[in-house]
Amino acid sequence: MAAVLSQAHAGADKAALLETRAATRESGTVKWLILTLSLSFFAIFLLLPLIVVFAEALAKGWETYLSALAEPDALSAVRLTLLAAVISVPLNLVFGVAAAWAVTRFDFRGKQLLITLIDLPFSVSPVVAGLIFVLVFGQQGWLGPWLAEHGFKIIFSVPGIVLATLFVTVPFVARELIPLLEAQGREEEEAAVVLGARGWQVLWHVTLPNVRWALLYGVILSNARAMGEFGAVSVVSGHIRGETNTLPLHVEILYNEYNFAAAFAVASLLALLALVTLALKSWVEWRGAKEN
C-alpha cells in the first residue's frame, strides 16, 4: 500500500512539473525577443550613461580630470559625503538590527506601526523629507528659535545633512533582516536561552552569525544611498560651497556653471561607487547562496 501511495505521489509530482514546464515553454522567437528587449534596455538606460560619464570626464585628458578632483571644493564635498555616510550607516546598522529583532522575536502592540514607519522613507519623496526637517529645525520652524538661542544650528549645516541622510537610509538594513529572521524562526535562540545564554550572547553568537550576509548586504545598500542622496540633502544643505555641498550637490553646481569636464569628473566618483556597490552586492549574494 505504501509503495502504491509513493508511486502515486511521484506521478503527481511529475505531472505538476510537466505542467509547469508547459506553462513556461515559449517559442524561440519569443525568447529572443524578450532577451533582445532586456539587453537593449540595459544597454541604453544603464550601460550607456556609465560610458558617457567616464568618456566626458576624460574628454580633456587625465590632467584636467585629476585637477577637477583635487580642487578644494571637490575635496570638501568628498569629506562631507564620507562623514555623512560614516555617521549614518553605523546608526542605521544598530537601528536595523534592533528593529528587526523586535519585529521578528516579540509580539507587542504597535508592531505593524513600527513596520510601517520603517518603510516610510520609501514612500515619502526625499525632497518632502528635507522640507519636513526645515519645518522642524529651521530658523522659522518649530524648534529653530530654541536651537538658535542655545547655539545649535541644524539646517544649512552638517547636522542637517546627517539627519537627512539618516532618514533616507533607515529602511535598508531592517528590510534585509526582517524576512530572513522570520524565515529562520526562533528555535535556535530559544534553545540557546534554555542552555543558559543571555540576551547579548544569543544575539552575538546565534542570531548575527545566521544573518551576517543579509546584514552586510543591507549595510552596502545603505552606504550607497547615503553617498548618492540628492533630494533631501539638497533641501537642508543650503548649497554653501566648500561647506555643505556633498558630491551630488557639487556635481549639480559645476554642471549649472557649464563646467562640464569637472562635473563629469566628480560624477565619475559616484559612478565608481555604484560599480563597487554592484560588485560587493554580487559577491555577498554569491557567498550567501553558497553557504545556504
Number of C-alpha atoms within 10 A of each C-alpha: 6 7 8 9 10 11 12 12 12 12 12 12 12 12 12 12 12 12 12 11 11 10 9 8 11 10 7 9 9 11 11 11 11 12 12 12 11 11 12 13 12 12 13 11 10 11 13 11 13 18 13 13 21 17 15 19 24 19 14 12 11 12 9 16 21 15 12 21 18 13 13 12 18 25 17 20 24 20 16 22 23 17 17 23 23 15 15 24 26 15 14 24 21 12 16 25 20 12 23 23 18 15 20 19 15 10 9 9 8 10 15 11 10 14 17 12 13 20 16 15 18 15 8 11 14 22 16 13 20 25 19 17 22 22 16 15 23 22 17 11 14 14 15 19 15 13 15 14 9 8 8 13 17 23 24 21 17 20 17 26 30 23 20 31 30 23 22 25 27 24 24 26 27 27 20 22 24 22 13 15 20 14 9 13 12 13 9 13 20 13 13 16 14 10 9 11 16 12 11 10 14 18 16 11 13 16 18 16 11 15 18 14 22 23 22 17 24 25 22 21 21 26 25 20 19 27 23 21 21 19 20 24 30 22 23 29 25 16 18 13 17 16 17 25 30 32 28 23 22 25 24 17 16 17 15 11 10 11 13 15 22 26 27 26 27 28 22 24 17 19 19 13 16 18 13 14 17 15 12 16 17 13 14 19 14 13 11 15 10 8 7 6
